[in-house]
Amino acid sequence: MAGAAKGRKAQGERTRQAILEAAVHIASAQGLEGLTIGRLASELSMSKSGLFAHFGSKEELQVATVEAARAIFIREVIKPAFDATEGLVRLYKLCDIWLSYVQSGVFRGGCFFAAAAAEFDSRPGPVRDRIAEIMKEWLTTLRNAIVEAQNAGQINKEIDATQLAFEFNSLELGANWAYQLYGDLKAFKRAREAIRERLSRYATAAGAPLLTVNSHG
């Protein structure tokens, strides 16, 4: 009996993950508000009652979808970048891999969080709050990488790390916007060139060679 119960639980978890995988792609392209039980049931050839067994409300489904998207982002962007050496190299990799993640179509609609933030930025509630927390995590990750590069003597310590993280994030979101709205593939090249230009401007004598070797993306 215990084994059967464990098997049902494992099957339920696999079903939930399959639902959320479909949900993040639908939401990235059509918005979290476009993510309905009926739309998901159709996509997955499941009954609405089967979906309700996993998510009791639309808001619960939306929050779970945001969490699933965060896990994908960590897997696709954060972990690969953190395989790089701490400091300027890791900082560039964070930006470069983010741009590649959008360009490669990890989500159908480009950056999931750019779309979700635009959709919910003026709508208070738990969905907006979680999106804001995750976007802040990304800005903090960028800022920490800048500070690490400064502490390693690779970037000028007089540079405002918060300001530079803001600029990099803005360039990335701008590239996502141009690609999604206009199909402009050159937007990624422009963003990379702008990021490299700023890093070259602020790199110290010790940091500049690292940038030359590691930023040909």
N, C-alpha and C positions, 0 to 999 in steps of 0.2 A: 504493500500500500504506500509506504513512504517513497519507494522508487517511482511509482506511478505519479504521485503528487509532484515529485521533483521534476519528472519529465514534462508534466503539464505546465509547471512554472517556467521551465526552460523554453518550451514552445511558445508560451505567452510572451516571454521576453523577446524571442526572435520575431514574433509577429509585431510587437510594439516597435522594434527597431526598423522593421520593414516599412511600417506606417510612417515613422518619422523621417526615414530616408526620402520617401516620396514627398512628404510634407515640406521639407526644406527646399526642394526644387520647385514645387508649386509656389511656395511663398516668395522665393527669390524672384520669380518671374511675374506673379500676379498679386503679390502682397499678402500679408498675413490676414487681412480681412477677406481676401479671396479664397482663403483656406477654410473650406467648409467640410463637414462630415460627409455630405453628399458628393462633393468633388473628389474627396479622398476615396470614398467607397467605389466610385466609378473608376478611378485610376488603378486601384488595387483589386478590382473585381471582388470586393467584400460587401457584406451587408452593413447597413448603417448601425444595426444593433450590435454587430461584432465590433465596430469601431467605438461605439459608446461604452463598451465594456472596458476599453483601455483609457478613454478620456471622457470624463463626465460632463465637460462643458467646452465651448469653443475657446474660452479664455485659457483653460487648462491645456488644451491642444496647442494654442499659440505659444504659451510659455515653454512647453516641452519642446516645441519646434525650435525656438530660440536656443535652448540648451543643446539640442542636437547640432545645430549650426555652429555653435561655439566649439563643440568637440571636434567637428570636422575642421574648423579653422585652426585649432591647436595642432591637429595632426598634419595639416597641409602646409602651414606657415611657421608656427612657433617652433615645433620640434626640429624641423630641418635647419632653421636658422640657428638654433641653439647648439647644433652640432659644430658650428663654426667657432673659431677662437673668440673669446670675449674681447670686446672693445670695438674698434672701428670696423673690423671685418664682419663681426656679428651684426652691427648696426646696418651696414650696407646690405647684408643678406636679408635682414628683416624686410627692408624696403623692396629689394629686388624680387624676393620670393612672393611677397604680397602682390606685386604687379603680375608676376607669372601665374599666380593662383586665379586672378581675375581673367587674364588673357586665355588661360587654358580651359575655362568653362567648368570649373569645379561645381559651381551652381549655375543653373540654366539662365538666371537673370543677372549674372555678374556678382558683385559683392553683396552677399546676403544682408550684412549689417548696414551697408550704405542705403539699401532699399528700405530696410525695416526702420532705420532711424528717420528717414524722410517721411515715412508713413505715420510714425507714432510720435514725432518730436513734440507735437502740441496736444497730445492726447494722454492725460494723466491716467495712471493705473499700473498694475503689476507688470504688464507687458512692456510698456515704455520704460519703467524703472529698470527692468532687467537688461533691456537693450542699452540703456545709458551706462549701466555698470560695466557691461562687456566692452563698450566703446572706450570707456575710461581705462579699462585694463590694457587695451591696445596702446593708448597714448602713454600710459605709465611704462609699458614695456619698451616703447621707443625712447622715452626719456631716460630710463634706467640704462639702456645701451649707450646713450650719449654720455651719461655721467661716467659709466665704466670706461669709455674711451678717453674721457678727460682725465680720470684718475690714473690711467695707464700712460698718460703723457702723449696721446695720439691726436687729441683735439684740444684746441685752445681753451683753457679753463675759464676765460672771461666770457665765453659764449653762453647765453641763456639756454639751458637744456630744454626747458619747457617750451620756449619759443620755437626752437629748432624742431622739436617733436611735432608741434602744431603745423609747421611749414611742411614737413615731410608727409604728414597725414593729409594735408590739404592737396598736395600734389598727387598723391595716390587716389584720393576721392575724385579729383578732377579728371584723371586718366580714366577711371571707371565710368564717370559721367559721359565723357566724350565717346568712349567705346560703345556704351549701351545706347546712347541717343543717336550717334552718327555712324557707328561701325568703324570708327577711326582707329585703325591699328597703330598709326604713328603716335597716338597719345601715350602709349607705354614707353616708346623711345624718348619722347619729349620729357616725360616724368623722370626717367632714369638719368637723362642728361642734366636736368635741373638738380636732382639729388646729388649727382657726382660733382656738379659745379659748386654746390654749397659745401660738400665735404672737402673738396680740394681747397676751397677758400679758407676753411677753418682748421684743416689738418696741420699738425706740427711737422717738423723735419723728421721726427720718428714715425709719424702716422702716414705721411704722403706715400712712401714706397708700398705700404700695405694696400692703399687704395688703388695704386697702379696695377698691382698683381691681381687683386681680387674683384675688380669692378669692370668686367668686360661684357656684362649681361645686356 
